[in-house]
Amino acid sequence: MSRIAESELIINERGAVYHLNCRPEEIAQTIITVGDPNRVGEVSKYFDTIEFKNKHREFVTHTGYLGNKRISCVSTGIGPDNIDIVLNELDALVNIDFETRQIKEKITCLNIIRFGTSGSLQKEIKVDSFVTSTHGLGLDNLMHFYRTENNEEENQIIQAFSTHTQLHSGKITPYINMASFSLLKHFTQNYHQGITVTCPGFFGPQGRILRLGLGYPFLIDNLTDFQFGNNRITNFEMETSAIYGLGKALKHHCVSLNAIVANRITKEFSKNGELAVENLIKQSLQVISTSSI
């Protein structure tokens, strides 16, 4: 088995992976990801004990126990590029021997659960409600840099989506990956479910107009109208497709949970987005603490 070079996997002087600044023993097998570094403390305040805290750049990590379950909460920052860093470094922490710089013979599968915020693309999915992403459909380009495979349903959905939106005739090549059913099945009661679209930006890529015109002026309408069997697009944000794509490729279990802070159809924005996120955290931690995750 070949040795991974110092330029490819950067390990600092304390034996921690470069960006997260975490050592292998400092992270749990169940990991909650949040975009906002300040949100890590909003999650870990519900832990019964905290054994490790760390901050490096926008990456904050708290590891502790909720009951008898060891959990880490890690902030990713915004966007698929940051997810590329976080998912690869989390995987390295459990599946690469830092002494020999070789991939371990036995692969460890992480449970990765995103707590995020999102905009609804369906009128009836109100602000302050919650969405569990059955699929992450990427309008970003991250997963095109990796070798991946889709199952038949994923192939059919992306083909139908491309035909419906005609995005592939321009400069966007969509991709899709499913959530892990072993996690998805736990987040059904009081959660809407549907396809989450991941955009590579907040303004133009999500159809917002300030001073610049849009290259795809009908994007929101096309997303809202899309249907494939029982699958429809419920919301969009900036991380889920990357988490699902990398998670699946690396053989981890992933699910994305979002508090809806805006409804792009009714043009509403939550009057108290912080409370919506707080409610998502409390409800989802309750599920984690009482389930087989």
Secondary structure, 3 states (H helix, E strand, C coil): CCCCCCCCCCECCCCCECCCCCCHHHCCCEEEEECCCCHHHHHHCCCCEEEEEEEECCEEEEEEEECCEEEEEEECCCCHHHHHHHHHHHHHHHHEECCCCEECCCCCCCEEEEEEEEEECCCCCCCCCEEEEEEEEECCCHHHHCCCCCCHHHHHHHHHHHHHHCHHHCCCCCEEEECCHHHHCCCCCCCEEEEEEECCCCCHHHCCCCCCCCCCCCHHHHHHHCEECCEEEEEEECCHHHHHHHHHHCCCEEEEEEEEEEECCCCEECCCHHHHHHHHHHHHHHHHHHCCC
